Amino acid sequence: MITSRAQVVVRYAETDMMGVVYHGNYLPWFEVGRTTLLREIGLVYRQLEADGYRLPVLEVSAKFFRPALYDDTITIVTTLREKPLLRIRLEYEVRRGEELLATGFTVHAFIDREGKPVRPPASAVRVFNEAFAAGQSELP
């Protein structure tokens, strides 16, 4: 299991007239968490794309407990529990301090430039294997 943390300050544009974050804005925060985790283990998404691979979203879910508000500093906790084979599933917690605001997950498939499902590239498999073998449970 690998866990990463990323912080975001809620922008005014992400809120409604009551200062509450619009629910659709949690999905870009999930993306921040996902790309941060991948970067921290040494898998830069831009390089995956340059090598001809994509990770489209197959499934997304979010559950909301408390609202995030304008100017909150929130932490996106992203967890990768298993090494990916054809798909990668990431889980998210959105927190304001210790307070849990929302949870969610995304499932992505590895595809090539033509949109065909493929196994992750050898470079990505190596990175995932090293990260899990090193026991990197909590990244900076």
Secondary structure by P-SEA (a helix, b strand, c coil): cbbbbbbbccccccccccccccccaaaaaaaaaaaaaaaaacccaaaaaaacccccccbbbbbbccccccccbbbbbbbbccccccbbbbbbbbbcccccccccbbbbbbbccccccccccaaaaaaaaaaaaacccccc
